[in-house]
Amino acid sequence: MNIVFATDKGYLQHLAVALASLLENNSRMNIYIINSDISDADWKKLGKLVAGKDSKLIDIKIDERQIENLVTHSYFTKAMYYRLFIPEIIVGERALYLDADIVVNGQIDDLYKTDISNTFIAAVHNPGINNNNELGMESSAKYFNSGVMLLNLQYWRAGNVKEKVIEFICGRKGMVQFPDQDGLNYVINGNWLELHPRYNLHTVLLCAEYASTTQVKEAIDNPVIIHYTGSSKPWHFADNHPYKHLYWKYLRITPYKFVIPSKPLGLLGLNNLKRMIPKPVKDGLKKILRRKKIK
């Protein structure tokens, strides 16, 4: 299987979690990491995850000159555009693209074998985004989440998807909410195959409005790929995602296992801070305080 991630060094910890979970549940993969700034030292850390396994990591450095004028901001970096280059990097007919803020919770063989011979991609619907008119899409076209995509590379090459997405974004600076995702939806314009949401349980599907549908219920109960979308992430202390524990489970088998949840202490609150203190330390502090009271 050709598996592709596109990221930068700022997401190394989370990429490591995604890789650890993918490798724990799957085998025989060529895993491409498209990036521009992962150092040799960091690459060696990632390489430890595939040691002794029948899969390999492939370091793909991207030339950013083709995307230097595209929209970026604090939440979306240039790395979001790297996925557009996948058909130029992989010679084969198909590839599975995965965002780095995911956990793979099972086997993806069936997903990878999905018949996409007559369409651009297979993906999961992203409900709640209804801006077809603004994007210039057909009114009947569904909007997909681009964090998990099974790509028909021949369709992408023949349809000049990369070039059209870049042209779309350059022509609508300041007008798109999710630059690369909006651009892909505009170009593909409904010509995609809808996957079961278990293959991309992105966070909006957990909302009560959508969680009651049969397929989403099935996805929540037995997800294959959990996608931590939105501003609150499982590595944030106050995050309450139901599958937050899986992120930390896989983090413990990566070189980044000693990190602690992020967020300034001032934002945590006293009760949350207390929960972070190990019980033996709490007990020791209580004994010291009791001694001081006696004196």
C-alpha positions in Angstrom: 0.0 0.0 0.0 1.1 3.5 -0.8 0.4 5.7 2.3 1.2 9.4 2.3 1.5 12.0 5.0 2.2 15.7 4.3 3.5 17.8 7.2 6.2 19.9 8.7 8.5 19.7 11.7 5.9 21.5 13.9 3.7 18.4 13.8 6.5 15.7 14.3 5.1 14.5 17.6 1.6 14.0 16.1 3.0 12.4 12.9 4.8 9.9 15.2 1.6 9.0 16.9 -0.2 8.5 13.5 2.7 6.4 12.2 2.8 4.3 15.4 -0.9 3.5 15.2 -0.7 2.8 11.5 2.2 0.4 11.9 0.6 -1.3 14.9 -2.5 -2.3 12.9 -1.2 -2.7 9.4 1.8 -4.1 7.4 3.5 -4.1 4.0 3.4 -0.4 3.3 5.4 2.3 1.6 4.9 5.3 3.8 5.8 8.6 2.1 6.4 11.7 4.3 6.1 14.8 2.2 7.9 17.7 4.0 10.4 20.5 3.6 12.0 20.8 7.0 12.3 17.4 8.8 16.0 17.1 9.8 18.1 14.0 9.6 18.1 13.8 13.4 14.3 13.9 13.5 14.1 11.5 10.6 16.1 8.9 12.6 13.6 9.2 15.4 10.7 8.5 13.0 12.8 5.6 11.5 12.8 3.8 14.9 9.0 3.3 14.5 9.5 1.0 11.4 12.5 -0.9 12.8 11.8 -4.6 12.5 8.6 -4.1 10.5 7.9 -5.0 6.9 7.1 -1.4 5.9 9.4 1.5 5.1 9.4 5.3 5.5 10.3 7.4 2.5 11.5 11.0 3.0 10.1 13.3 0.2 11.4 16.8 0.3 9.1 19.3 -1.5 10.1 22.4 -3.5 7.9 25.2 -2.0 8.5 27.6 -4.8 5.3 26.4 -6.6 3.2 27.3 -3.5 5.0 30.3 -2.1 2.1 32.7 -3.0 -0.7 30.6 -1.5 -2.8 31.4 1.5 -1.4 30.5 4.9 -2.0 31.5 8.5 -1.3 30.3 12.1 -3.6 27.3 11.8 -3.0 26.3 8.2 0.6 26.2 7.1 2.1 25.6 3.6 2.2 21.9 4.5 -1.5 21.6 3.8 -0.7 22.0 0.1 1.9 19.3 -0.1 -0.7 16.7 -0.8 -1.4 18.2 -4.2 2.0 16.9 -5.4 1.2 13.2 -4.6 0.5 12.2 -8.2 4.0 13.5 -9.2 5.7 11.6 -6.4 4.0 8.2 -6.6 4.2 6.3 -9.9 1.4 3.9 -9.1 -2.3 4.1 -9.7 -3.5 4.8 -6.2 -2.4 6.2 -2.8 -4.0 6.8 0.5 -3.5 10.2 1.9 -3.7 10.8 5.7 -3.5 13.9 7.8 -1.0 13.8 10.6 -3.6 14.5 13.3 -5.1 11.0 13.1 -5.0 7.6 14.9 -5.4 4.4 12.9 -7.5 2.1 15.0 -7.6 -0.9 12.8 -6.8 -2.5 9.4 -7.1 -0.3 6.3 -6.9 -3.1 3.7 -10.5 -2.8 2.7 -10.3 0.9 2.5 -7.3 0.7 0.3 -9.0 -1.8 -2.1 -12.1 0.4 -2.6 -13.0 0.6 -6.3 -12.2 4.2 -7.4 -11.7 3.4 -11.1 -14.3 5.9 -12.2 -13.8 8.8 -9.8 -11.1 11.1 -8.4 -11.2 10.0 -4.8 -13.0 8.1 -2.1 -13.5 10.2 1.1 -15.9 10.9 3.9 -18.6 13.6 3.8 -18.1 16.8 5.9 -21.6 17.8 6.9 -22.3 21.4 8.0 -20.4 23.0 5.2 -22.9 24.3 2.6 -21.1 26.9 0.5 -21.4 25.2 -2.9 -22.6 28.5 -4.4 -19.6 30.5 -3.1 -17.2 27.8 -4.2 -18.7 27.5 -7.7 -19.8 23.9 -7.2 -22.9 22.1 -8.4 -25.7 22.5 -5.9 -26.0 18.7 -5.7 -22.3 18.1 -5.0 -21.4 16.9 -1.5 -18.5 18.4 0.3 -15.8 16.0 1.6 -13.2 16.2 4.3 -9.8 16.0 2.8 -8.0 14.6 5.8 -8.4 11.0 4.5 -8.5 10.5 0.8 -8.0 7.4 -1.4 -6.6 9.0 -4.6 -7.1 7.8 -8.1 -3.7 9.1 -9.3 -4.5 8.7 -13.0 -7.6 10.8 -12.7 -5.6 13.5 -10.8 -2.9 13.7 -13.4 -5.4 13.7 -16.3 -7.5 16.3 -14.6 -4.6 18.6 -13.7 -6.0 18.7 -10.2 -2.9 20.3 -8.6 -2.8 23.2 -11.1 -6.5 23.9 -10.9 -6.6 23.9 -7.1 -3.6 26.4 -7.0 -5.4 28.6 -9.6 -8.6 28.5 -7.6 -6.9 29.5 -4.3 -4.8 32.3 -5.9 -8.0 33.7 -7.4 -9.9 33.7 -4.1 -7.5 34.9 -1.5 -9.3 35.8 1.7 -12.5 34.1 0.4 -12.0 30.5 1.3 -12.3 29.0 4.8 -10.3 25.8 4.3 -8.0 26.7 1.4 -6.8 23.3 0.1 -10.0 21.5 1.1 -12.2 24.1 -0.5 -10.0 24.0 -3.6 -10.2 20.2 -3.9 -14.0 20.3 -3.5 -14.3 22.9 -6.2 -12.2 21.0 -8.7 -13.6 17.6 -8.0 -17.1 19.1 -7.8 -19.0 16.0 -6.5 -17.1 13.4 -8.6 -16.0 11.4 -5.6 -17.0 8.2 -3.8 -18.5 8.5 -0.3 -16.8 6.2 2.3 -18.3 4.9 5.5 -17.5 7.5 8.2 -15.6 4.8 10.2 -12.7 5.6 7.8 -12.6 9.3 8.9 -14.3 9.9 12.1 -13.7 13.6 12.1 -14.8 15.6 15.1 -17.8 17.3 13.7 -19.5 13.9 13.3 -19.5 13.7 17.1 -22.0 16.5 17.4 -25.5 15.4 18.4 -26.9 16.7 15.1 -25.0 14.0 13.2 -24.1 11.4 15.8 -27.6 9.9 15.8 -27.5 8.6 12.2 -26.9 4.9 11.7 -23.6 5.1 9.9 -22.1 7.7 12.3 -23.2 5.6 15.3 -21.4 2.6 13.8 -18.3 4.8 13.2 -18.3 6.1 16.7 -18.6 2.6 18.1 -15.9 1.1 15.9 -13.8 3.7 14.1 -10.9 2.6 11.8 -9.4 6.1 11.5 -10.0 8.8 14.1 -9.3 12.3 12.8 -8.9 15.0 15.5 -10.1 18.0 13.6 -10.9 21.4 15.0 -8.9 23.7 17.3 -9.1 21.4 20.4 -6.7 18.5 20.0 -6.0 15.4 22.2 -2.6 16.8 23.2 -4.4 19.8 24.8 -5.0 19.3 28.5 -8.6 20.4 28.4 -9.6 18.5 25.3 -12.5 16.0 25.9 -12.5 13.9 22.7 -13.9 10.4 23.4 -10.8 8.9 21.8 -8.3 11.1 23.3 -6.8 8.1 25.2 -5.8 6.4 21.9 -3.6 9.4 21.0 -1.8 9.0 24.4 -1.6 5.2 24.1 0.3 5.5 20.8 2.4 8.4 22.0 3.9 6.2 24.7 5.5 4.0 22.0 7.1 6.9 20.2 10.3 8.9 20.8 8.0 11.7 22.1 6.5 9.8 25.0 7.7 12.1 27.7 5.7 15.2 26.6 2.9 16.5 28.8 -0.5 18.0 27.6 0.0 21.5 26.2 -1.7 24.7 27.4 -0.3 27.3 29.7 -0.8 26.4 33.4 -2.8 29.5 34.0 -5.5 28.2 31.7 -5.8 24.9 33.3 -7.4 25.8 36.6 -6.6 24.6 40.1 -8.7 21.4 39.9 -7.1 20.3 36.6 -3.6 21.1 37.9 -4.3 18.9 40.9 -5.1 16.0 38.6 -1.7 16.3 37.0 0.1 15.8 40.3 1.0 12.1 40.9 -0.7 10.5 44.0 2.7 9.8 45.8 3.6 13.5 45.5 0.2 14.6 46.8 0.5 12.3 49.8 4.0 13.6 50.5 2.9 17.2 50.4 0.0 16.4 52.7 2.3 14.9 55.3 4.6 18.0 55.2 1.6 20.3 55.7 0.3 18.2 58.6 3.7 18.4 60.3 3.8 22.2 59.9 0.3 22.4 61.5 1.4 20.3 64.5 4.4 22.5 65.1 
